Amino acid sequence: MPRAWMAAALTLLLSPAAFAQGCLMNEILEHVYEPGHKADLELSTCKVWPARPDVTLVAAALNRQGDDKVGSEDLELLLVDTATSKVITRRLERDRLGYDAIRVGKLTLDTAPYKLNDNLLAFGLRISRHNNSGVYPFSETSLTLYTLGRSGLEPVLENLLVNSFSGETDTVCQGRDEESAATLALRGATSHGLRSLLVTQHISTYREVIHTASTCMPEDEKTTQHRYTLTFDGQRYPVPAELQALTP
């Protein structure tokens, strides 16, 4: 499993607000979709936007069909009035949360101050996915940034891999693992009116061995660092293959 010290590295340099204001997810969903909605309450999430407290961000997982193993779920992003839950704008992404061997475990709204220029503020959605394999464990978290423009909510950065873990193990201790963690920072240089993004990625590979009868320790560890500058092309920030999440 990923080690504790790696968890700290997953925090973006632009970390989410430390004290998020609360919201009532069920009340919002019933107001938007009416009672009896098929939204997945365990997965859906909401958060008052600290930069705009009159607006609440909502990421709703909408069930379509499926069972415990395979299924289809849509993602709908909404901006709603904090006081009334009235929808300001919304964006539906079909089957964004579909699952089979790999499933979505958590949605997190990221309200770090992604100020892309003096007048444009983005917010993020992190999607965490994992499998249930003991022999070939896998997990990853992707980040997508959205802005509100004349045509509604639009992604400007899609499926940036901010952390991942994969390995092959005997389910007890011995095996090989690889972890990656990325930090994101805004740069002063601009292109098409938006600031560039600096992504720093650390990749660690190591072998787990039995250290004592009750503990496992990493050996043959190797860590590499890579830096990427993402430049806005007029529509979005293209993400290089090395930083793309495996699942959409």
N, C-alpha and C positions, 0 to 999 in steps of 0.2 A: 504494500500500500504506500501512497505518497507519504514522505516524512514531514514532520511538523514544521521544520524550518523552511520548507518550500512554500508552505501556505502563506507565510508572510510576504514572500516575493511576488505573490499573485496580485497584491494590491497595486492598483495603478498609481502613478505619481500624482495624477489628479484623482484622489480618492473620493468615493461617494460621501455625501454629507453625513457627519457623525451622528446627528440626531434627526432622524426622519420623522416628519409629522404623520400621525396615524390616519387611516381611512378605513371605512367599513366595506369590505369587499362584497359581501353578500347583498347589502343594501344597494350598492352601485349596480351589481349585475341584475338584480331584480328590477331596478328602475330602467336599465337599458334594454334588457331582453325580456322583461315581463316574468311573472312567477312561472315556475315550471321550466325554466331555462335549462339547457343541457351543458352549461359551462362547467368545467372541471374546477371545483372550488379548491381542491388541494393544490393545484398547479397555478391557478390564476393569482395575480398579485396586483396591488395598487400602491401608490405613494404620492403624497402631496409634493408638488415640485417646489423645492426650497427657493429657487430663483423666481418662481411665479406662484406664490401660495394660493392664489385664486383658482389655480388649475391643478387637477389631480390626474396623474398618469395611470393608465390601466393597461395591463397585459392579460388578456382573457384567452384561456385555452378552451376551444369549443369542440365538444365531442361530435363526431360524425358517425363513425361505425367502428366496430372492432371488439376484441375481447382482451383477456389479460396478456396475450402474447403478441398480437398484431392488430394495429388499428390506425385510424386516420383522425387527426385532430388539427383544426385550423387555429391560427393565431390571429387575434384581432387586437390591435392597439387603438386605444381611445384616449382622447383628452376630454375630460369632463369638468364642468363647473364644480368647484369644491363645495360651494354652498347648496347647490340644487341638484347635483348629479346629472344635469342636462348635458348632452353630448355636444362638444364644440367641433370636433372632427374625429374621424376614425379611418383605420386602414386594415383591410382584411388580407391575410396571406394564407392561401389555401395549402393545407397539408404541411404547413411549416413544422408542426409538432408531431408528425406521423412517427410511428414506432414499429419495430419488430425486434431484432436481436439487440438493438441499441435504442434506449428510450430516454425521454426527457425526465430529469429528476428535479429541476428547479428553474424557475424564471426569476430574474433579479433586475429591477429597474435601477439603472445607474444614473444618478443625478449629479455627478461631478461637474464642475464648471467648464464644460467643453465650449468655450467661447471661440468660435471659428473666425469671427471678425467682430468689429465693434457692435454690430447689430444682429448677429446671428448666433444663437445658443442652441446647441444640440443636447439631446439626452440619449442615454444608451440602454440597450436591453441585452443582458447576458443570458445565454441559454446553456445550461449544464446538462450533459448527456453522459450515460454510462451503460455498460453491459453488466450481466450478472455471472460472468464466467470466472471461476476460481483459477482456471489454468491459464487463460489468456485475458487478464483484466484490462479494461479500457475505460477511460473517462476523458472528457474534454469540456472546456467552456469557451464559447465564442461570444464576441461582442459586436453588435450592430449599432451604429449611431444614426439617429433620426433628427431631421429638422422640420419645422413647420413653415411651409411656404404658401404661395398663392394656390397651388393645386392640392394642398393638404399635407399630410405626413409623407415624407420621402426619406429613404435611406441614403446616406452619403458615404457610409463606410459599412461594408457587409461582411459578416462571418469572419472577423479577425480572431485568430486563435490566441487566447490569453493564457490558457494553461491546458496541459494534457498529461496523461499518464497511460503507459501501455507496458505490457510485460509478458513474460512466459515463466510460469512457476510450477513447482510441484505441489502447490497449495499449502505446504507447511512452512517452507522458508526458502529453499534454494531456487534460484532463477535469475533472470536478467530483466532489468527494468530501464525504462527511459521516461524522463520527465522534462517538460518544457514550461517555462513561465515567461510572460512578456509584460513590460511596462510601457505606458503610452504617455507622451508629453507633447504639448503644443510648441511649435517653433515660431519665430518671428517672421520668417520668410513667407510670402504669400504667392499663390498662383490662382488666377481667375477669381481673385478677391477673397480667397480663404487661406488661412494659415496652414502650413505643412504640419504633418504629424511625424514625430520621431518614435519609432518602436524599437525597444531593446529586448532581445530575446535571449534567454539562457536555456541551454539544453544540457541535461545531465544524464549520463548512462552509467550504470553500475551493476554489480553482481551481488545478490543477497546470499549470505552464507550463515550457517549456524555458529553463533558466537559462544553461547552457553546452552544449557538444556532448555532455557526458556526465552532466549532472546536471539534476534537476527541482526546482523550488521552488514552494511554495504562494504564491498571491496572493489578494487580496480575501477574506482570512480574517475570519470572524465567529464569535465564541464567546459562547454564552449559558449562564447558570446557572439551574437550577431546584431548588427544595427541596420535599420531600414528607415529611409525617409519616404513617407507617403505624400504625394503631391496631388492636389485636387485638379481634375482634368476638365472641369466645367460642368460635370454631372455628378461625379463621385470620386472617392479615393480608391484607385485600383489597388488590390491587395496581392502581393506576390505569392506564388504557389507555396513557398515555404511558410507562409503565415496564414494560410487558409485552413479553416476547420474542415475536417473530413465530412461531417454531416452538415446539411444546409440549415 
